[in-house]
Amino acid sequence: MLRSATFAAVRKAKPSAGFKGAMLQAARGMASSEMTTIELGPRAFEGYNIEVPSSQVTMSKADLLAIYRQMQTVRRLEMAADSSYKHKLIRGFCHLCTGQEAVPVGVESALTKDDAVITAYRCHGFTHERGASAFGILGELMGRKEGVSKGKGGSMHMYAPNFYGGNGIVGAQVPLGAGIAFAQKYRGEQACTVALYGDGAANQGQVFESYNMAKLWDLPVLFVCENNKYGMGTAAGRAAANTAYYTRGQYIPGIRVNGMDVLAVRQAIAYARQYAVSGEGPLVLEMNTYRYGGHSMSDPGTTYRTREEIQHMRSTSDPITGFKHRLMDSGVATEDELKAIDKEAKRLIDGELAKAKAVPEPNASELWDDVYAPGSEVPYLRGRVPEETHYYAQN
């Protein structure tokens, strides 16, 4: 959704130049452009068997403000989902990414539309960043027929162009992501796949099987662990013998990233993407982040951590507040300009929510649609009881 001249230049670098060559070409190409340079600081990255990205980010004012706008929009989107759930407009599972906005926005800003993304069930931000409208996302959450999955997928099953969900089974999206990357390599595409999972899923055996296959075939896949410190209600240290998730690839290099800093996320993904599409193979990235709410809307989020801990993270590490101060300190925008963006994001989401509420639910007769592609249906599908068996018309 967002593109800076810096990483556009990286992507246009000749494939024969290789990973380091492409980065150098991009740096030379940007030397004479009028851009803003921001220093990320020494704690932005930590590497495992690989050099870390530069801690200096050079971007235009327009790109920086676009990133701020996207983070505010995702925050407002999740706030609207939270409120709608509490008003019983949303039922069932609902996992919010409030506090983690830097990850979906930072990831998307470093990718092309040819790249693919697949994630777990905390997917609303990624769905929006991949191109789905707030109207479609909120409509899907409320089970409306104009939702992104026609009201039949809900919170965990949303899709957009080159976005493969939204997956409800813990860790199951990781091998699917490796498979998408296999297809990209097989077809000779200059693209990569970002396969995201949480610290709670990091102990799944299929994650390690995917590492092995990806490195065996040097697939262009970025394994991204969103470490928000808690797998449901279990602290990472109580479930994992090694919580340095970026080192878990063993034979795959890794980078730990400050996932509360959107520019660090962006820089790391751009760097990793070029590494992968240059033929170097997979990387494991760990985004250190934090969710303010519970695991899902049914979890108050305060039985396994203190309210003081949550408030401390909000006051010291909030990704939007931190980025806002950075923009003001670097002279990119004034406080009034950023407040105008805040109000714009609120108006947008309020309007999209009102439109989504007005859409009816799908007709019950549509329950059987979209299970199979037209023409490939099985003879019948069973319902809850034999009387609900649905028979497809055979050609």
C-alpha angles and dihedrals in degrees: 000000000000126000129184124198090239097063094032084063090050091053092049093053113115113268090229090063090073128214100304092037092055092051091050092048090052092050092051091047092054097045095095098038123107102246141142118249119208126189113222096196133236097289097058095095143017121187136214114200091335139078112257124238121267115279090221119086121193117196142148122259090245093056093047093051091046089056091050090049092051093050091050090048093052090047091051091046091056092044089055090049090050093051093044091051092051089050089053093245088121121050134185126019119000122171117187129201097208106153093022098074094118091069102058093037094045093046094049094046090061098047136079123229088252090064119089132227129197126175145161129266099297087080112129095101093048092047090054094045091051089059110275115134124244086238091058093045096048090043090053092049089054093046095247122159094240093055117122090263094034091260094295102096105052126188098333102043111058127137140188136170108312089354111116099190167229105328124197102199111087111252095350093116092064098073089041088056090051088051092052089051089049089056091049092053093043090054093046094241122164091228141101138208125234109210110190129193137159132252087256091060094043092091094057114119093225089063090061092043087055091050090054096049093043093054094040089059098026092236119191094244129133111207104207120191113199099208105195090163098248133072098204098308099338120100112233093242092058093055106034130057088203117037094177088098094177090066096051095091088073096187090032117077117238143200128204111213134194095245093190089066111075093198092052089052091048094048093048095049093047090050093046093046092055089047091053100044091046088068098258093121133227131348132199115222127186117204110201103212141141137226117217096201131054125282087272135351090274091060116078088203095219104089094079099032135032127256086234090061092052093047091048091055092047093051099042108027110025107146095217097044091046092050091046091056091046092054092049094044092051093048094244094125142358124239090252092053091052092046088055089055090049091054091046091054091049092050091049096051094041089053094046091048092052091050092048092050090057094058117094126234118262118271114264089238089068092064091097096047122102094019088111132016110262110275095021099077123135115237093262146349124220122234128203091288131018091260089064095057110133120213119204118218108250120222 
